[in-house]
Amino acid sequence: MKHPHHRINAIWIALLAATAITAWLGEHAGAQGLGTGAAVLVLALAAAKGCLIILDYMELHRAPALWRRMLLGWLAAVVLLVLVVTLWPR
């Protein structure tokens, strides 16, 4: 039987790794010409991190479906709004 903290520790490590990748992209993506692709990747990482936090750290995976839908829907709306603003032609 796995120790109950293994999952939360694995999620914490995944969050740290995603944060490190995001920070690296923020520092180096512009210099390497990865502009739009890097922005999309950063937003995808932010969405994944948000899902992990909402479902596991806030423990909404056990909550009523309405709460999960509301919070995950809010996260999706914010990420999509930022994506649209990022990709909108100037």
N, C-alpha and C positions, 0 to 999 in steps of 0.2 A: 504494500500500500504506500502510495506517495504521501509525503508530508504535505499538509494543507498549504504550507507557505511556498511550495515550489512554484506553483502557478503565478502567484503574485510577484515572486522574485523574478521569474522569467519575463513577466510583463514589464517590471521595473527596468530590467536590462534592455528590453526592446525599446522602451521609451527613451532611455539614455542614448542608445545607438541612433535612434531616429533624430534626437536632438543634436547629436554630434554631426550627423550627415547634413542636417539643416544648417547648422553653423558653418560647416565646411563649404556648402554650396553658397551661402551668403557671402563668404569671403572670396571664393575662387571662381564662381560660375561666370561672373561678368568678364573676368580676365580671359577665360577660355571660350567665350562666345556662346555660352549655353543659355542665354537669356530666357526665352519663353519656356523652353524645356525644363530649365531649373525652377522656374516659378511654378509650373504645373507639378513638378516633383515635390517641391516644398509644400504646396497646398495638399497634395495627396498624403504626405507624411503627417501634416497637421490634422487631416481628417482621420487618419488611422490612429494617431495618438489620442484624439478626442473620443473616438469610439472606445478605445481601451480604458480611458479614464472614466467615461460615463458608465460603461457596462461593468467594469471590474472594481475600480477604486470607489466609485459611488454605489456599487453593488446593485445597479439597476437591472442586471440580468435576472434577478429574482423579483423585481417589482412588477406591478401590473403593466400589461402591454401598452396602455395609454401613456404612461410616464416614459417608457422607453421610446415610443414613437414621437412624443413631443420633443424630448431632448435630442434624439438623433435627427429628427426633422429640422430642428433649430440649427444644429451643427451643419447639416447638409445645406440649408439655406444660406448660412453665413459663408461657407466655403464656396458655394456657387456664385454668390454675389461678389466675393473677392476675386474669383476666377474671371468673371465677366468684366469687372473693372480693370483687371490686369491685362486681359486680352483685347479690350476695346480699342479699336484703331484711333490713333491720335491725329 
